[in-house]
Amino acid sequence: MDHYHRARSATGTLSAVMDDQDATPGDVVDLAWAAAYLRISERNAYRLAVDGKLPGAFRIGRSWRVNRRVLESLGAPQEPK
């Protein structure tokens, strides 16, 4: 891991993605997708992310993103339609 990723990872911004070295852009989903996948409201997903209780959630700028593989490893219901 290069210096840039180590620094960003230390802040927690990219740690969810960097924990999974094989992560691809398709493995990163937005908070709306994650909420639908977990069958909760976007508002609740946002609160969980802010509180650090949504596994795989991280911020990119002002937006929240979630590592899809982490969500799937939780055994959540099914993909949103």
Sequence and secondary structure as in RCSB ss.txt:
>XXXX:A:sequence
MDHYHRARSATGTLSAVMDDQDATPGDVVDLAWAAAYLRISERNAYRLAVDGKLPGAFRIGRSWRVNRRVLESLG
APQEPK
>XXXX:A:secstr
  HHHHHHHHTTSSHHHHTSTT  GGGEEEHHHHHHHHTS HHHHHHHHHTT STTEEEETTEEEEEHHHHHHTT
 S    
